[in-house]
Amino acid sequence: MTDQSRDRGAMSDVAARLAFFKGLQAITTRIHAANEVDEIIYQLSADVCRLFDAERLTVYIINESGSGIYSKVKTGLDSVQRIELPIDDHSIAGYVALTGQTLNIADVYDAEGLKRISPELAFRKDLDEATGFRCREMLVAPIVNPDNGELQGVIQLINNKRGGPFPAVMEEGVPGLAQTLAVALAR
């Protein structure tokens, strides 16, 4: 590879990062400007999926008792009314809610890979079996109130359309989206 082609590749990477973060800024601006948070999250779900090259998106909100999370917005799962998960290390979204850790999982069906994250962690295949949809990759981040550090929910992006784990730039960007959601939900 020549220095010139390497420079063009680096410029292309910089341009792609810039485009991603500009798109993320446009989405976060719309969330901040919205009066009705639930409606804007639903309206923007297609834009979020497009920006992150994800097939689907689920936004979980913490339940009243604080012991679990439930799906507030989910794309592509019209046949499933509501998904409820305990906050524990037995599901991916539950684990993220429990630990506050962002996860970028290349293969949710890789049981050994999940066990390396946490011994009890497993992918809940029941939704895939019920819907006929197959999850592969997930990028999952906690939605935490920046003022008091309290968990408000979890954002889960499902299946990178390009295959493989979600790119590092998206892993860098998802906490910003989660923080914007947290601020909006706290209103």
Backbone bond lengths (Angstrom), bond angles and torsions (degrees), N, CA, C in turn:
res aa  C-N    CA-C-N  psi(-1)  N-CA   C-N-CA  omega(-1)  CA-C   N-CA-C  phi
1 M - - - 1.453 - - 1.532 107.95 -
2 T 1.303 116.03 132.40 1.462 120.10 179.35 1.521 110.46 -81.50
3 D 1.330 115.04 161.98 1.467 119.83 177.02 1.520 110.73 -59.94
4 Q 1.330 116.23 -37.18 1.460 120.67 -178.66 1.530 111.14 -66.12
5 S 1.323 118.36 -43.49 1.470 119.95 179.92 1.529 110.76 -70.89
6 R 1.335 117.44 -33.55 1.461 120.91 176.12 1.532 109.85 -64.71
7 D 1.334 116.77 -41.52 1.465 121.24 177.75 1.524 111.04 -63.00
8 R 1.344 117.31 -41.11 1.470 120.53 178.10 1.522 110.29 -63.48
9 G 1.327 117.31 -39.77 1.464 120.96 178.06 1.515 111.54 -64.10
10 A 1.328 116.52 -41.60 1.465 120.48 178.34 1.521 110.56 -65.26
11 M 1.334 116.94 -40.61 1.472 120.55 177.96 1.523 110.26 -64.08
12 S 1.314 116.47 -38.90 1.464 120.65 178.52 1.525 110.28 -63.96
13 D 1.341 117.11 -41.46 1.465 121.20 177.54 1.522 110.96 -63.23
14 V 1.326 116.56 -42.42 1.463 121.05 179.00 1.523 109.60 -63.59
15 A 1.316 117.12 -43.09 1.468 120.97 179.53 1.527 110.86 -63.91
16 A 1.327 117.04 -40.36 1.470 120.57 178.96 1.527 110.71 -65.83
17 R 1.329 117.58 -42.13 1.473 121.21 177.44 1.525 110.70 -62.10
18 L 1.329 115.20 -44.74 1.461 119.89 179.75 1.526 110.68 -61.66
19 A 1.324 117.22 -44.69 1.468 120.95 179.08 1.523 110.60 -62.17
20 F 1.333 117.19 -41.49 1.465 120.31 179.33 1.525 110.41 -62.01
21 F 1.321 117.22 -50.27 1.464 119.69 -176.67 1.529 112.48 -69.26
22 K 1.331 118.09 -29.08 1.467 120.07 173.34 1.529 109.90 -66.95
23 G 1.327 116.84 -41.56 1.464 120.64 176.63 1.515 111.60 -63.55
24 L 1.323 116.55 -41.11 1.463 121.41 178.05 1.527 110.36 -63.64
25 Q 1.323 116.70 -41.65 1.464 120.58 178.34 1.530 110.83 -62.53
26 A 1.314 117.74 -40.09 1.468 120.91 178.96 1.526 110.69 -62.44
27 I 1.327 116.63 -41.34 1.469 120.54 178.98 1.525 110.65 -67.28
28 T 1.326 117.40 -45.64 1.468 119.49 -178.35 1.530 111.05 -65.69
29 T 1.316 117.34 -34.87 1.468 120.41 176.59 1.524 110.55 -62.61
30 R 1.323 117.06 -42.77 1.471 120.45 178.73 1.525 111.54 -65.48
31 I 1.325 117.49 -36.87 1.470 120.22 178.05 1.525 109.65 -65.82
32 H 1.324 117.44 -45.78 1.469 120.94 -179.93 1.524 112.06 -62.12
33 A 1.334 117.20 -33.69 1.465 121.24 -176.76 1.527 112.94 -80.90
34 A 1.318 117.47 -13.27 1.470 120.89 -174.36 1.522 112.00 -75.81
35 N 1.306 115.03 144.19 1.466 121.03 174.13 1.521 111.03 -87.63
36 E 1.315 116.93 -37.48 1.465 122.75 -177.79 1.528 108.10 -107.81
37 V 1.316 116.74 100.18 1.460 122.28 -173.26 1.525 112.00 -63.19
38 D 1.328 117.88 -46.58 1.466 120.31 -177.77 1.522 111.05 -57.55
39 E 1.310 116.19 -43.91 1.463 120.76 -178.11 1.524 111.50 -66.92
40 I 1.325 117.55 -43.37 1.465 119.87 -178.04 1.527 110.85 -68.16
41 I 1.316 118.15 -36.22 1.468 120.01 177.82 1.523 109.45 -62.70
42 Y 1.317 116.24 -43.45 1.464 119.56 178.30 1.529 110.43 -64.40
43 Q 1.330 116.89 -44.75 1.464 120.86 -179.21 1.524 111.89 -63.13
44 L 1.318 117.10 -36.12 1.462 121.13 -177.02 1.524 113.60 -87.10
45 S 1.323 118.14 -4.43 1.466 119.89 -175.49 1.529 111.85 -59.15
46 A 1.329 118.09 -38.45 1.469 120.03 178.24 1.529 110.68 -66.75
47 D 1.343 116.88 -39.13 1.466 120.39 177.90 1.525 111.18 -65.35
48 V 1.324 116.78 -40.16 1.468 120.90 178.07 1.528 109.62 -63.78
49 C 1.327 116.92 -46.17 1.472 120.12 178.51 1.527 110.74 -59.82
50 R 1.320 117.06 -43.00 1.464 121.07 179.76 1.539 110.52 -63.17
51 L 1.322 117.17 -45.75 1.463 120.93 -178.77 1.525 111.70 -62.06
52 F 1.326 116.54 -42.06 1.465 121.07 -177.67 1.530 112.77 -90.09
53 D 1.334 117.51 4.07 1.470 122.22 -176.89 1.522 111.15 53.75
54 A 1.330 116.15 40.07 1.464 121.90 -178.87 1.526 109.82 -102.80
55 E 1.315 115.81 146.59 1.461 119.72 175.84 1.521 111.49 -76.18
56 R 1.322 116.54 -36.51 1.463 120.57 -175.68 1.518 110.89 -143.83
57 L 1.326 113.61 165.56 1.454 121.99 -177.98 1.520 108.26 -144.33
58 T 1.322 116.00 139.89 1.462 121.17 170.73 1.522 107.64 -132.20
59 V 1.326 115.79 132.70 1.459 121.57 172.46 1.519 106.30 -112.05
60 Y 1.323 115.50 118.32 1.463 122.33 177.50 1.524 108.62 -99.43
61 I 1.324 115.86 145.22 1.457 122.89 177.20 1.527 107.58 -120.24
62 I 1.320 116.74 144.70 1.463 120.75 179.05 1.528 109.62 -68.07
63 N 1.333 116.23 140.76 1.468 119.28 179.82 1.531 110.51 -78.14
64 E 1.330 115.67 171.44 1.470 120.55 -174.80 1.521 113.32 -60.77
65 S 1.335 117.18 -35.07 1.466 119.61 -178.61 1.528 112.39 -78.65
66 G 1.341 116.57 -15.27 1.459 120.40 -178.76 1.513 113.76 80.47
67 S 1.331 117.35 7.80 1.461 120.64 -176.78 1.525 113.36 -97.53
68 G 1.324 116.75 -8.69 1.456 119.82 -176.67 1.514 111.61 -154.44
69 I 1.328 114.44 176.21 1.457 121.79 176.17 1.520 108.21 -127.53
70 Y 1.325 115.78 153.09 1.464 120.35 177.41 1.526 109.11 -135.83
71 S 1.328 115.47 153.19 1.459 120.25 -177.72 1.518 110.41 -72.55
72 K 1.316 115.49 124.73 1.464 122.11 177.18 1.523 109.30 -98.50
73 V 1.322 116.17 -42.82 1.457 122.85 177.43 1.516 106.95 -132.50
74 K 1.315 116.46 132.91 1.463 120.85 176.03 1.517 107.84 -146.30
75 T 1.305 116.54 132.55 1.453 120.21 178.75 1.521 108.90 -99.46
76 G 1.318 116.02 142.27 1.456 121.45 175.13 1.512 115.51 76.39
77 L 1.314 118.73 8.48 1.466 121.04 -179.17 1.524 110.62 -124.64
78 D 1.309 116.39 50.59 1.458 120.21 -178.14 1.524 112.41 -64.38
79 S 1.332 116.98 -26.79 1.464 119.80 -178.22 1.529 112.33 -76.30
80 V 1.319 117.33 -15.06 1.462 121.86 -179.65 1.525 107.64 -105.53
81 Q 1.334 116.47 120.06 1.459 120.55 -176.43 1.524 112.45 -67.01
82 R 1.311 116.32 -53.93 1.466 120.47 -174.51 1.522 108.66 -154.11
83 I 1.306 115.53 137.07 1.461 121.33 176.66 1.522 106.93 -104.96
84 E 1.327 116.70 126.85 1.464 121.48 177.50 1.519 108.81 -120.97
85 L 1.319 115.64 133.87 1.459 121.64 -179.01 1.521 110.10 -134.92
86 P 1.321 117.40 141.13 1.468 118.82 172.45 1.530 109.60 -73.76
87 I 1.311 115.29 155.22 1.466 119.68 174.05 1.520 106.31 -85.23
88 D 1.323 114.38 96.08 1.462 121.59 179.87 1.523 108.41 -158.81
89 D 1.318 116.59 -176.69 1.463 119.81 -177.05 1.528 113.05 -97.37
90 H 1.336 117.23 26.90 1.459 120.85 179.72 1.524 113.32 -98.27
91 S 1.331 118.24 -11.37 1.466 122.40 176.15 1.525 107.89 -135.55
92 I 1.310 116.39 159.86 1.466 120.04 -176.72 1.528 111.12 -65.59
93 A 1.329 117.61 -51.21 1.471 120.25 -179.91 1.530 110.71 -65.12
94 G 1.327 117.29 -38.52 1.466 120.92 177.27 1.518 111.89 -62.98
95 Y 1.332 116.35 -38.80 1.466 121.28 178.38 1.530 111.01 -65.20
96 V 1.329 116.36 -43.73 1.466 120.42 178.86 1.527 109.98 -62.80
97 A 1.336 116.74 -40.57 1.469 120.52 176.71 1.532 110.66 -63.12
98 L 1.317 116.87 -39.82 1.464 122.27 -178.40 1.529 112.37 -68.35
99 T 1.327 116.19 -45.50 1.466 120.69 -171.26 1.525 114.51 -96.45
100 G 1.324 117.06 -21.43 1.457 120.24 -174.65 1.514 113.11 74.33
101 Q 1.316 116.41 14.24 1.462 122.92 -176.91 1.530 109.86 -95.13
102 T 1.328 117.69 136.79 1.461 122.21 172.52 1.521 107.85 -81.06
103 L 1.331 116.50 134.95 1.462 121.32 178.55 1.520 110.11 -119.16
104 N 1.322 116.25 138.29 1.457 123.85 173.43 1.522 105.51 -122.80
105 I 1.315 116.35 98.78 1.468 121.73 -171.44 1.524 109.64 -103.93
106 A 1.332 116.21 123.93 1.459 122.08 -177.17 1.519 112.82 -75.85
107 D 1.339 117.95 -28.86 1.466 121.42 -178.56 1.523 108.79 -152.55
108 V 1.328 116.06 104.59 1.465 119.98 -177.30 1.525 112.15 -68.06
109 Y 1.335 117.55 -17.09 1.464 120.97 178.06 1.533 112.53 -87.69
110 D 1.322 117.96 -1.91 1.462 122.39 177.87 1.531 108.49 -81.79
111 A 1.326 116.09 88.10 1.467 121.60 -175.72 1.526 111.77 -58.79
112 E 1.317 117.29 -40.37 1.468 120.28 -179.90 1.528 111.14 -66.23
113 G 1.322 116.95 -39.48 1.461 120.60 177.18 1.522 111.47 -62.77
114 L 1.323 116.71 -40.58 1.464 120.41 177.84 1.524 110.70 -66.57
115 K 1.325 117.63 -38.78 1.472 121.54 179.21 1.529 111.47 -64.47
116 R 1.352 116.75 -28.05 1.469 119.43 176.51 1.531 110.86 -69.52
117 I 1.327 117.00 -25.82 1.465 120.85 176.07 1.520 109.32 -76.28
118 S 1.342 115.51 -48.04 1.467 121.84 178.23 1.525 107.90 -157.79
119 P 1.335 118.44 135.20 1.465 121.48 -174.52 1.533 114.78 -56.31
120 E 1.314 118.20 -30.32 1.467 121.34 -177.54 1.524 113.64 -94.46
121 L 1.328 116.97 -7.71 1.462 120.98 -173.57 1.519 111.37 -67.67
122 A 1.333 115.23 132.76 1.464 121.32 178.35 1.520 108.68 -147.68
123 F 1.321 115.62 154.72 1.458 120.65 174.62 1.518 108.33 -87.96
124 R 1.312 115.83 131.94 1.471 121.21 178.61 1.523 108.82 -81.65
125 K 1.315 115.84 100.66 1.463 121.83 -176.18 1.521 112.98 -77.01
126 D 1.328 117.22 -11.17 1.461 120.23 -174.37 1.526 112.85 -59.52
127 L 1.326 118.49 -36.54 1.466 119.97 178.58 1.517 111.26 -69.19
128 D 1.320 117.40 -41.52 1.464 119.96 176.10 1.526 109.89 -59.93
129 E 1.320 116.34 -43.88 1.462 120.60 -179.47 1.524 111.50 -65.60
130 A 1.324 117.26 -38.79 1.468 121.18 -178.44 1.528 112.40 -72.23
131 T 1.335 117.14 -32.65 1.465 120.00 -174.34 1.523 113.94 -102.02
132 G 1.326 117.27 -18.61 1.456 120.16 -175.87 1.529 112.92 82.61
133 F 1.311 117.44 -2.39 1.460 122.62 176.96 1.523 108.00 -84.94
134 R 1.317 117.51 146.47 1.468 119.63 178.67 1.527 109.96 -117.75
135 C 1.316 114.71 115.63 1.464 120.67 173.54 1.521 108.59 -75.63
136 R 1.311 116.03 144.50 1.465 121.10 175.98 1.531 109.54 -124.59
137 E 1.338 115.25 -68.70 1.457 120.81 -177.48 1.527 109.00 -106.07
138 M 1.322 115.51 154.45 1.466 120.89 174.93 1.521 109.76 -143.23
139 L 1.325 113.86 139.74 1.455 122.69 169.81 1.521 105.09 -120.00
140 V 1.327 116.47 115.14 1.465 121.57 -169.90 1.530 109.09 -129.93
141 A 1.344 115.85 131.54 1.468 120.29 -178.21 1.518 110.26 -136.41
142 P 1.330 116.76 147.64 1.463 120.31 176.60 1.531 110.69 -75.13
143 I 1.311 115.52 147.75 1.463 122.35 172.46 1.524 105.08 -104.33
144 V 1.335 116.25 106.63 1.464 122.43 -172.97 1.526 109.47 -121.56
145 N 1.325 116.05 131.58 1.457 121.38 177.83 1.530 108.53 -62.97
146 P 1.342 118.12 119.39 1.463 119.52 -176.81 1.531 113.69 -69.30
147 D 1.325 117.43 -19.52 1.466 120.14 -178.72 1.521 112.97 -79.33
148 N 1.350 116.39 -39.36 1.468 118.44 -175.34 1.530 113.97 -123.33
149 G 1.334 117.77 -1.49 1.454 121.22 177.61 1.515 115.16 75.25
150 E 1.334 117.51 8.40 1.466 120.39 -178.45 1.525 111.37 -80.69
151 L 1.324 114.92 139.31 1.455 121.53 176.24 1.523 109.65 -66.75
152 Q 1.325 116.04 132.85 1.458 121.10 175.07 1.516 111.81 -114.85
153 G 1.316 117.08 -19.90 1.455 119.67 -179.59 1.511 111.46 168.24
154 V 1.333 114.37 -160.42 1.461 122.59 -177.59 1.526 107.52 -146.00
155 I 1.322 116.84 140.54 1.460 121.31 171.44 1.521 107.74 -110.17
156 Q 1.328 115.18 133.51 1.463 121.38 -175.23 1.525 108.81 -129.57
157 L 1.322 116.52 117.19 1.461 122.98 175.23 1.521 107.48 -100.67
158 I 1.319 116.22 131.91 1.463 121.04 -170.75 1.527 110.70 -119.17
159 N 1.307 116.08 130.61 1.461 126.62 174.68 1.523 113.46 64.03
160 N 1.305 114.39 102.82 1.456 122.35 172.31 1.525 107.26 -68.74
161 K 1.318 117.82 119.10 1.470 121.41 -177.82 1.523 112.41 -61.30
162 R 1.325 117.31 -21.62 1.466 120.91 178.76 1.528 112.12 -88.95
163 G 1.332 116.74 -5.30 1.457 121.30 -178.65 1.520 111.48 82.81
164 G 1.307 116.01 156.24 1.457 121.48 -179.79 1.507 111.56 76.66
165 P 1.324 116.32 -179.61 1.468 118.79 179.87 1.528 109.97 -62.79
166 F 1.321 115.87 158.12 1.456 119.72 176.61 1.530 108.14 -64.96
167 P 1.341 117.85 142.45 1.469 120.52 -178.80 1.528 112.53 -60.12
168 A 1.325 115.08 156.62 1.465 121.56 -178.09 1.526 112.02 -56.84
169 V 1.331 118.08 -37.22 1.462 120.32 -179.46 1.529 110.57 -61.91
170 M 1.307 117.33 -35.21 1.464 120.84 178.79 1.524 110.74 -74.14
171 E 1.326 115.73 -36.55 1.464 119.87 175.43 1.534 110.09 -63.98
172 E 1.325 116.66 -34.83 1.466 121.05 175.99 1.524 111.23 -70.04
173 G 1.321 117.36 -34.32 1.456 121.77 -174.52 1.510 115.79 -83.13
174 V 1.323 117.85 -28.41 1.471 119.81 -174.55 1.530 112.81 -63.35
175 P 1.337 121.46 -34.99 1.469 118.43 175.92 1.530 113.11 -62.11
176 G 1.324 117.81 -34.02 1.459 120.74 177.04 1.518 111.63 -65.20
177 L 1.326 116.12 -41.36 1.463 120.34 176.06 1.521 109.97 -63.99
178 A 1.326 116.71 -43.38 1.468 120.94 179.45 1.526 110.87 -62.08
179 Q 1.324 117.31 -40.68 1.463 120.24 179.59 1.528 110.84 -66.12
180 T 1.321 117.39 -38.87 1.466 120.68 176.69 1.522 110.37 -62.71
181 L 1.324 116.57 -42.60 1.467 120.04 176.93 1.523 110.51 -61.72
182 A 1.330 116.71 -40.01 1.468 120.57 179.93 1.520 111.25 -61.74
183 V 1.317 116.75 -44.99 1.465 120.61 179.46 1.525 109.95 -62.87
184 A 1.326 116.58 -43.61 1.467 120.47 -179.73 1.527 111.44 -65.52
185 L 1.323 117.01 -40.74 1.468 120.46 -179.45 1.523 112.08 -69.00
186 A 1.324 117.03 -27.49 1.464 120.79 -178.89 1.529 112.36 -74.64
187 R 1.341 116.47 -15.25 1.477 119.52 -179.90 1.495 111.69 -69.82
